[in-house]
Amino acid sequence: MPAVRFVGFDIGGVLVRIYHRLGEAAASAGISIRPGTEDTPLTMPILDDYQAGQIDLETFCTRMAEFLGTSRGDALRVLEAIIQEPYDGSLQLVLDLNAAGYRTGCLSNTNEVHWRVLNDAARFPAIAALDLRMASHLEGVQKPDVALFQRFCERAGVAPGEVLFFDDAPKNLAAAIECGMKAELVDASGDTAAQMREILRQRGLLIG
């Protein structure tokens, strides 16, 4: 079995804390939305289309405003509010992996609005410390498409079996494994950095 040379991460729910329901994000932004839409998950067609690069921001805001019963400006604010803050320990984990000789990267289902925020090195230093950063909207395809995981390995310059990938969505793990990667599930509601560090210890990839 090939040794792990590259450690990959999803972003939301793994390196960065996010709201997973539109109602949570709207409440955080102080915006009232149409009753019945509060429990809508992020895996919804409008957001999927935007994150796959199939529609532009203007179209996304128009469609989301219609769905939420808000103005287009408020729909954008709900989108912006989805991202919260880095998980504690995420930067140190990436730095420790880099110091141990592993290359690191992220593969995220995201969009141009979130991508600009996530690439703010002062706010999200763990992402800035990665060797490779890939986003669905720039690739024109989302996880769990196996082809996207294959592309990730190609960009990383490693064979799939040399990658250990962390994600909080079981369907994405299944696709990573189908691609030939090693993959581990992260519980987004817990201490994600501690979870990943323990998995890395168990696999003999990190000592401390």
ZITABEL-V521457 format. One record per residue. N is the residue number from 1. RES is the residue in one letter. SS is DSSP state (a for helix, b for strand, c for the rest). OMEGA is omega in degrees with one decimal (999 if undefined). D_CENTER is the distance of its C-alpha to the mean C-alpha in Angstrom with 1 decimal. Layout:
# ZITABEL-V521457
n & res & ss & omega & d_center
N & RES & SS & OMEGA & D_CENTER
N & RES & SS & OMEGA & D_CENTER
This chain:
# ZITABEL-V521457
n & res & ss & omega & d_center
1 & M & c & -178.3 & 27.4
2 & P & c & 177.1 & 25.6
3 & A & c & 177.9 & 24.6
4 & V & c & 175.3 & 21.0
5 & R & c & -172.7 & 20.7
6 & F & b & 177.6 & 17.0
7 & V & b & -177.7 & 14.1
8 & G & b & -177.6 & 10.6
9 & F & b & 157.2 & 7.3
10 & D & c & 178.6 & 3.9
11 & I & c & -177.0 & 2.8
12 & G & b & -178.3 & 3.8
13 & G & c & -179.8 & 6.7
14 & V & c & 176.5 & 6.9
15 & L & c & -175.1 & 7.6
16 & V & b & 177.3 & 7.7
17 & R & b & 179.7 & 9.6
18 & I & b & 168.4 & 9.4
19 & Y & c & -177.1 & 12.1
20 & H & c & 177.6 & 11.7
21 & R & b & -178.4 & 15.0
22 & L & a & 179.8 & 16.5
23 & G & a & 178.3 & 19.5
24 & E & a & -179.8 & 17.8
25 & A & a & 179.9 & 16.4
26 & A & a & 179.2 & 19.8
27 & A & a & 178.7 & 21.7
28 & S & a & -179.6 & 19.9
29 & A & a & 180.0 & 20.9
30 & G & c & -176.5 & 24.4
31 & I & c & 175.9 & 24.4
32 & S & c & 179.6 & 26.3
33 & I & c & -175.8 & 25.0
34 & R & c & 177.5 & 26.9
35 & P & c & -179.0 & 27.8
36 & G & c & 179.1 & 26.1
37 & T & c & -172.4 & 22.8
38 & E & c & -175.7 & 21.5
39 & D & c & -179.3 & 19.9
40 & T & c & 179.1 & 18.1
41 & P & b & 179.6 & 14.6
42 & L & c & 177.9 & 11.7
43 & T & c & 180.0 & 12.4
44 & M & c & -173.6 & 15.5
45 & P & a & -177.2 & 17.3
46 & I & a & -179.3 & 17.5
47 & L & a & 176.6 & 13.8
48 & D & a & -179.6 & 13.3
49 & D & a & -179.6 & 16.0
50 & Y & a & -178.2 & 14.7
51 & Q & a & 176.1 & 11.2
52 & A & c & 178.9 & 13.4
53 & G & c & -176.5 & 15.6
54 & Q & c & 175.7 & 18.5
55 & I & c & 179.8 & 19.5
56 & D & c & -175.5 & 19.9
57 & L & a & -179.0 & 19.2
58 & E & a & 179.1 & 22.7
59 & T & a & 178.6 & 22.6
60 & F & a & -177.4 & 19.4
61 & C & a & 178.7 & 21.1
62 & T & a & -178.5 & 24.3
63 & R & a & -179.5 & 22.9
64 & M & a & 177.3 & 20.8
65 & A & a & 177.7 & 23.9
66 & E & a & -178.3 & 26.0
67 & F & a & -175.6 & 23.8
68 & L & a & -176.5 & 23.5
69 & G & c & -178.0 & 27.1
70 & T & c & 170.2 & 26.3
71 & S & c & 177.4 & 27.0
72 & R & a & 177.6 & 24.6
73 & G & a & 178.8 & 24.2
74 & D & a & 176.1 & 23.2
75 & A & a & 177.3 & 20.7
76 & L & a & 179.7 & 19.1
77 & R & a & 175.5 & 19.3
78 & V & a & 177.8 & 17.6
79 & L & a & -178.6 & 14.6
80 & E & a & -175.4 & 14.7
81 & A & a & -178.5 & 15.1
82 & I & c & -178.2 & 11.9
83 & I & b & 179.1 & 10.4
84 & Q & b & -176.6 & 12.5
85 & E & b & 177.3 & 12.7
86 & P & b & 170.3 & 11.7
87 & Y & c & 175.8 & 12.5
88 & D & c & 176.9 & 15.9
89 & G & c & -176.6 & 16.5
90 & S & a & 179.1 & 13.2
91 & L & a & -178.2 & 15.1
92 & Q & a & 178.0 & 18.1
93 & L & a & 179.1 & 16.3
94 & V & a & 179.5 & 15.1
95 & L & a & 179.1 & 18.6
96 & D & a & 177.1 & 20.3
97 & L & a & 178.7 & 18.7
98 & N & a & -179.9 & 19.6
99 & A & a & 179.9 & 23.1
100 & A & c & 175.7 & 23.5
101 & G & c & 177.2 & 23.2
102 & Y & c & 171.3 & 19.9
103 & R & b & -173.1 & 17.8
104 & T & b & 178.4 & 14.1
105 & G & b & 177.9 & 11.1
106 & C & b & 173.8 & 7.4
107 & L & b & -170.1 & 6.5
108 & S & b & 165.7 & 3.8
109 & N & c & -174.2 & 5.6
110 & T & c & -174.5 & 6.8
111 & N & c & -173.3 & 10.4
112 & E & a & 180.0 & 13.1
113 & V & a & 179.7 & 13.6
114 & H & a & -176.6 & 10.2
115 & W & a & 177.3 & 10.1
116 & R & a & -179.6 & 13.5
117 & V & a & -176.0 & 12.7
118 & L & a & 179.0 & 9.9
119 & N & c & 171.2 & 12.5
120 & D & c & -173.7 & 15.1
121 & A & c & -179.8 & 16.1
122 & A & c & -177.8 & 18.2
123 & R & c & -177.4 & 15.7
124 & F & c & -175.0 & 12.7
125 & P & a & 179.5 & 14.8
126 & A & a & 179.0 & 12.7
127 & I & a & 179.0 & 10.5
128 & A & a & -177.4 & 14.0
129 & A & c & -179.6 & 15.3
130 & L & c & 178.6 & 13.4
131 & D & c & -175.9 & 15.6
132 & L & b & 178.3 & 13.3
133 & R & b & 179.4 & 10.5
134 & M & b & -177.2 & 9.7
135 & A & b & -174.9 & 8.5
136 & S & a & -174.7 & 9.5
137 & H & a & 177.6 & 12.0
138 & L & a & -178.5 & 13.7
139 & E & a & 179.9 & 14.1
140 & G & c & -179.7 & 15.4
141 & V & c & -177.5 & 13.8
142 & Q & c & 161.5 & 10.8
143 & K & c & 14.1 & 9.8
144 & P & c & 177.2 & 12.0
145 & D & c & -177.4 & 14.4
146 & V & a & -179.7 & 15.9
147 & A & a & 178.9 & 17.0
148 & L & a & 176.4 & 13.5
149 & F & a & 177.0 & 13.3
150 & Q & a & 177.7 & 16.9
151 & R & a & 178.0 & 16.2
152 & F & a & 178.9 & 13.7
153 & C & a & 178.7 & 16.5
154 & E & a & 178.7 & 19.0
155 & R & a & 179.3 & 17.4
156 & A & a & -179.9 & 17.1
157 & G & c & -179.6 & 20.8
158 & V & c & 173.8 & 20.7
159 & A & c & -179.9 & 21.6
160 & P & a & -179.1 & 19.0
161 & G & a & 178.8 & 21.0
162 & E & a & -178.0 & 20.5
163 & V & b & 167.6 & 16.7
164 & L & b & -174.4 & 15.2
165 & F & b & 178.0 & 11.6
166 & F & b & 179.2 & 9.8
167 & D & b & 178.8 & 7.7
168 & D & c & -179.1 & 8.7
169 & A & c & -179.3 & 9.8
170 & P & a & -179.0 & 13.3
171 & K & a & 177.3 & 13.5
172 & N & a & 176.3 & 10.7
173 & L & a & 179.9 & 12.7
174 & A & a & 179.3 & 15.8
175 & A & a & 178.3 & 14.9
176 & A & a & 179.0 & 14.0
177 & I & a & 176.8 & 17.3
178 & E & a & 177.3 & 19.1
179 & C & a & -179.1 & 18.2
180 & G & c & 179.2 & 19.9
181 & M & c & 162.4 & 17.2
182 & K & b & -174.8 & 17.4
183 & A & b & -178.8 & 14.6
184 & E & b & -179.3 & 14.2
185 & L & b & 177.4 & 12.9
186 & V & c & 176.4 & 11.7
187 & D & c & -175.3 & 13.1
188 & A & c & -177.9 & 10.9
189 & S & c & -178.1 & 14.4
190 & G & c & 178.3 & 15.8
191 & D & c & -171.8 & 15.8
192 & T & a & -179.2 & 12.8
193 & A & a & 178.8 & 14.2
194 & A & a & 177.4 & 17.5
195 & Q & a & -178.0 & 16.4
196 & M & a & 179.1 & 14.9
197 & R & a & 179.6 & 18.0
198 & E & a & 177.3 & 20.3
199 & I & a & 179.2 & 18.9
200 & L & a & 175.9 & 19.3
201 & R & a & -178.7 & 22.8
202 & Q & a & 178.9 & 23.7
203 & R & c & 178.9 & 22.9
204 & G & c & -177.4 & 25.0
205 & L & c & 175.5 & 22.4
206 & L & c & 178.8 & 22.7
207 & I & c & -176.4 & 25.9
208 & G & c & 999 & 25.3
